[in-house]
């Protein structure tokens, strides 16, 4: 049996970790593309990232 991924892999979307975007205030969930650097993800999108750095 394969090992379970520690963050969100193999879980239902409602069971994956969530964060709140500091720019727009919306919650966003773990995504596969953020698997290696989830701890450093701050913004929900590139648009919010650009607004947050101003």
N, C-alpha and C positions, 0 to 999 in steps of 0.2 A: 504494500500500500504506500503511495507517495506521501511525502511529508506535506503537512499543511503550511501554507504561507502565513507568516506572522501578522501581516497587516490586513489587507482586504481581499487578497486572492482567495477565490473559492467560497466567499461569503455572499449572502444576499445583499443587495444594495442598502437595505435598511440597517444592516448589521455592520457596515463598514465604518471606519473612523470618519468623523466630521470635524471641520474647523469653520470659524466665522471670518469672513474677509473684513479686514479693518477699513477698507475704502467704502464698499457698498453695503456692508453689514449683512450680506446674505450668507447662509451656510453653504459649504461645498464639501463633497465627499471625496474620499480616497479614490485615486484613479491609477490604473496599471502603469501609465507613463510616469507617475510620481513615486513608484515603488521604492526606488533606491534612495530618494532624497525627500521623503514625506516630512521629516522633521524640519527641513529648511523651507518647505512651501509655506508662503504667507498669504499670497493673493489668489483669488479664484480664477483670474484671467489675465492676459497680457494687457488689456485695457486698464484694469484696476492697478496692475503693477506699474504702468507708466504714470498714472494719476497719483499713486502713492509716493513716487520718488520725487515729485515736484515740490 
